Each structure stands twice: as structure tokens, then as C-alpha cells.
Amino acid sequence: PGTTLVIPSGEYVLSGELSREAQRKLFCGEFTNDPQKFMFTPKYKYDVGIDFKGLKDVCIDASGVRFLVDGYMEPIRVSECENVELRGFSVDHIRKPYSRGTVDRLNEKDGKLFAEILLDKGCEIKKGVPLGIRHLFVDPKNGKSLKTKVCRSEFISESRVLEEISEANGVFEGALFYTIHTGHSRPAILLEKSKNVYLKDVSIHSNPGMGIVGNR
């Protein structure tokens, strides 16, 4: 109690065997079209990056710290704590928990509109990886989302997918495309069974689940 723990600024990789295996299974299609059946259950086993447990009257000063997650896990847990402050860190992923690409070409066939997406390097996927959970088209010039409805997604190759779209509303060749592959993994920061916990200047750049969850 009364201690301030200073974590030197820099990048720190958070990972584990379960974490990397979950990511591998997802991006190889082993979790089928509904990964939530496997990942969002009480019996699902997962890694925890850092567990701040049982602290009292403590400050964790992680100003300038970037936690890079390798895999799918619960990066930060604060449990059974009282009067604890965590500040200054960010959470991101080495392999983003989504895939990004560019509309390479637009085609119309039988009255239907198709967008062929060229995925970015590092965003390649295997056949069987879920594609239909959530999509977003973005204008790269201003960052605004384009209100487009995706009717169907189709795997072409590890670097190309086909999206049947309706209500195109301005989708064009060169627009950015994003898709997530699962709706629920662990939160980036879990607060549980604690009192008077403060997060200050904390940034979450990506996470394959909720950002911050507080229970009990």
C-alpha cells in the first residue's frame, strides 16, 4: 500500500500458448462460421496477460507503455483491488483482430453489385474464416464510413474476398474495407471484485471483444 509502480515506456508483447492457439484456430477456419460458440462460453480457457490482483492504495504509472498482444487473450485484469489507479498505457495487437483491404474492382451481374476486395499484406486469411459478422466500407480521403449493406461474402483466395452489396451509397474502387472475424473474445481490460479503480489516459486501439468490462 502507498506504492507507485513505474513501468518504463516502450513496447511490451503480451502473449501465451493459449493466446496464439486461439488466433491460429480462428484464422485457419477451425472455429467454423460461429467462433462465439467456442470463445464466448464459461468453459473457454484463455491467457491473461497481466493480473493486478489484491492491490490496495497503489498507482501503476505506465506512461508511454504500449502493450502489443500476440493472439487472442485478456490483456489486463484488475481483481480484488481497492484504491488503484492505472495510467498512461495503450493496448494494441500485432495481428489486428480484423482484416482490412481495398475495393479492387466493382462488377455488376444479373442486377447484383459485387465488390472484389484485395486484402492488405498481413491480413491474409484461410478458407473457412468467418466473413459475415460485420463489415465496414470507408472513404480513405476523409475517414467517413459509407453506408453499405453486405448481402453475402465469398472467399476467393487468401488475399481476396468477394462482397455482394446493396444500397451501395457511394462505394467506389479504392474504398477501404474492414471485416471482423469474431464478435466475442475477452475484454481488453477486466475490472472485477474491486472498489475505487481509476483508468487515466488509457487507449485501446484494437481488441476482438469489448474494451472495458466491470463486474462486481
C-alpha positions in Angstrom: 0.0 0.0 0.0 1.1 3.5 -0.9 3.5 2.3 -3.7 3.7 3.7 -7.2 5.0 1.2 -9.7 6.6 2.8 -12.7 6.8 0.7 -15.9 9.4 2.2 -18.2 7.9 3.4 -21.5 8.3 1.2 -24.5 6.6 -1.8 -26.3 5.9 -5.0 -24.4 4.5 -8.1 -26.0 1.7 -9.9 -24.1 1.2 -13.5 -25.3 0.8 -17.1 -24.3 0.3 -20.5 -25.7 -3.5 -20.4 -25.5 -3.5 -16.9 -26.9 -1.6 -17.8 -30.0 -3.5 -21.1 -30.5 -6.9 -19.2 -30.4 -5.7 -16.8 -33.1 -4.4 -19.7 -35.2 -7.6 -21.6 -35.0 -9.7 -18.5 -35.9 -7.6 -17.5 -38.9 -7.4 -21.1 -40.2 -11.2 -21.5 -40.0 -11.2 -24.2 -37.3 -13.7 -22.2 -35.2 -16.2 -22.5 -38.1 -18.6 -19.7 -39.1 -19.5 -19.0 -35.5 -16.4 -18.6 -33.3 -18.6 -17.4 -30.4 -19.8 -21.0 -29.8 -16.2 -21.8 -28.8 -14.8 -18.5 -27.4 -17.8 -17.0 -25.6 -18.6 -19.8 -23.1 -17.9 -20.3 -19.4 -15.6 -23.3 -20.1 -13.4 -21.4 -22.6 -9.7 -21.4 -21.4 -7.6 -18.3 -22.2 -4.5 -16.5 -21.2 -4.4 -13.4 -19.0 -1.5 -11.0 -19.8 -1.1 -9.1 -16.6 -3.2 -9.7 -13.5 -3.1 -6.9 -11.0 -4.7 -8.8 -8.1 -5.2 -7.8 -4.5 -3.5 -4.4 -4.7 -4.5 -1.6 -2.3 -3.7 2.1 -2.4 -1.4 1.6 -5.4 -0.7 3.5 -8.6 0.6 1.8 -11.8 2.3 4.5 -13.8 2.7 3.1 -17.4 3.0 6.4 -19.2 4.3 5.7 -22.8 3.8 2.0 -22.5 2.4 0.1 -25.5 1.1 -3.4 -24.8 1.2 -5.4 -28.0 -1.0 -8.5 -27.8 0.1 -11.6 -29.8 -3.0 -13.7 -30.2 -6.5 -13.6 -28.5 -6.4 -13.2 -24.8 -7.4 -10.9 -21.8 -4.5 -8.4 -21.7 -5.2 -6.6 -18.4 -7.1 -7.8 -15.4 -7.7 -5.8 -12.1 -9.2 -8.1 -9.5 -9.8 -7.8 -5.7 -8.3 -4.3 -5.7 -9.1 -1.1 -3.8 -8.0 2.4 -4.5 -5.9 1.5 -7.5 -5.0 3.8 -10.4 -3.6 2.6 -13.8 -2.5 5.3 -16.2 -0.8 6.0 -19.5 -0.7 2.7 -21.4 -2.2 1.6 -24.7 -3.4 -1.8 -25.9 -3.0 -3.0 -29.5 -2.5 -6.2 -31.4 0.4 -7.5 -33.6 -2.1 -9.2 -36.0 -5.1 -7.0 -35.8 -8.4 -8.8 -34.8 -9.9 -7.7 -38.1 -8.9 -7.7 -41.7 -8.6 -4.6 -43.9 -8.5 -4.3 -47.7 -9.3 -2.2 -50.7 -12.1 -2.4 -53.2 -10.0 -3.6 -56.2 -12.9 -3.7 -58.7 -16.7 -3.3 -58.8 -18.8 -5.6 -61.1 -22.5 -5.8 -61.8 -24.0 -9.2 -62.7 -27.7 -10.1 -63.1 -28.7 -6.9 -61.4 -26.4 -7.5 -58.4 -23.4 -5.5 -57.4 -20.2 -7.2 -56.4 -17.1 -5.7 -54.8 -13.8 -7.6 -55.1 -11.6 -6.9 -52.1 -7.8 -7.1 -52.1 -6.7 -7.7 -48.5 -3.7 -5.9 -47.1 -0.5 -7.7 -46.6 -0.6 -9.2 -43.2 -4.4 -9.6 -43.3 -4.5 -12.8 -45.4 -7.0 -15.4 -44.3 -7.6 -19.1 -44.9 -10.8 -20.7 -46.3 -13.4 -21.1 -43.7 -12.6 -18.0 -41.7 -15.9 -16.2 -40.8 -16.5 -13.2 -43.1 -20.1 -12.3 -42.5 -20.1 -11.0 -38.9 -19.7 -7.3 -39.5 -18.4 -5.1 -42.4 -17.4 -1.5 -43.0 -16.6 0.5 -46.1 -14.6 3.7 -45.6 -13.7 6.6 -47.8 -9.9 6.8 -47.3 -9.8 10.6 -48.0 -11.9 11.7 -45.1 -12.3 8.5 -42.9 -16.1 8.6 -43.2 -18.0 5.3 -43.4 -20.0 4.5 -46.5 -23.5 3.2 -45.6 -23.4 -0.1 -47.5 -25.2 -3.3 -46.8 -23.4 -6.6 -47.5 -25.7 -9.4 -48.6 -23.1 -12.1 -48.9 -19.4 -12.7 -48.5 -17.3 -15.2 -50.5 -13.8 -16.5 -50.1 -11.8 -16.3 -53.3 -8.2 -16.7 -52.1 -6.1 -15.9 -49.1 -5.8 -12.3 -50.2 -9.1 -11.8 -52.0 -12.8 -11.9 -50.9 -16.0 -11.1 -52.8 -18.7 -9.0 -51.3 -22.2 -8.9 -52.7 -23.5 -5.4 -51.8 -26.8 -3.5 -51.9 -27.5 0.1 -51.0 -24.1 0.9 -52.4 -24.3 4.6 -51.5 -21.0 5.7 -52.9 -18.8 2.6 -52.7 -16.1 3.0 -55.2 -12.9 1.3 -56.4 -10.2 2.3 -53.9 -12.5 2.5 -50.9 -11.3 0.8 -47.7 -13.0 -2.4 -46.4 -12.9 -3.8 -42.9 -14.4 -7.0 -41.5 -14.1 -8.7 -38.1 -14.0 -12.5 -37.7 -15.5 -12.9 -34.3 -17.8 -10.9 -32.1 -16.6 -12.0 -28.6 -13.3 -12.8 -27.1 -12.1 -11.4 -23.8 -12.2 -7.7 -22.9 -9.0 -5.6 -23.2 -9.3 -4.6 -19.6 -11.4 -6.5 -17.0 -12.2 -4.9 -13.6 -13.8 -7.3 -11.1 -14.5 -7.6 -7.4 -12.8 -4.2 -6.9 -13.5 -0.7 -5.5 -12.3 2.7 -6.5 -10.3 1.7 -9.6 -9.3 4.5 -11.9 -8.1 4.3 -15.5 -6.5 7.5 -16.8 -5.1 8.3 -20.2 -5.6 4.7 -21.3 -6.1 3.9 -25.0 -7.4 0.8 -26.7 -6.6 0.7 -30.4 -7.9 -2.8 -31.1 -9.5 -5.7 -29.3 -11.5 -8.8 -30.5 -14.1 -8.2 -27.7 -15.3 -5.4 -25.5 -12.9 -2.7 -24.4 -13.5 -2.4 -20.7 -15.8 -4.6 -18.6 -16.5 -4.1 -15.0 -18.1 -6.9 -12.9 -19.0 -6.9 -9.2 
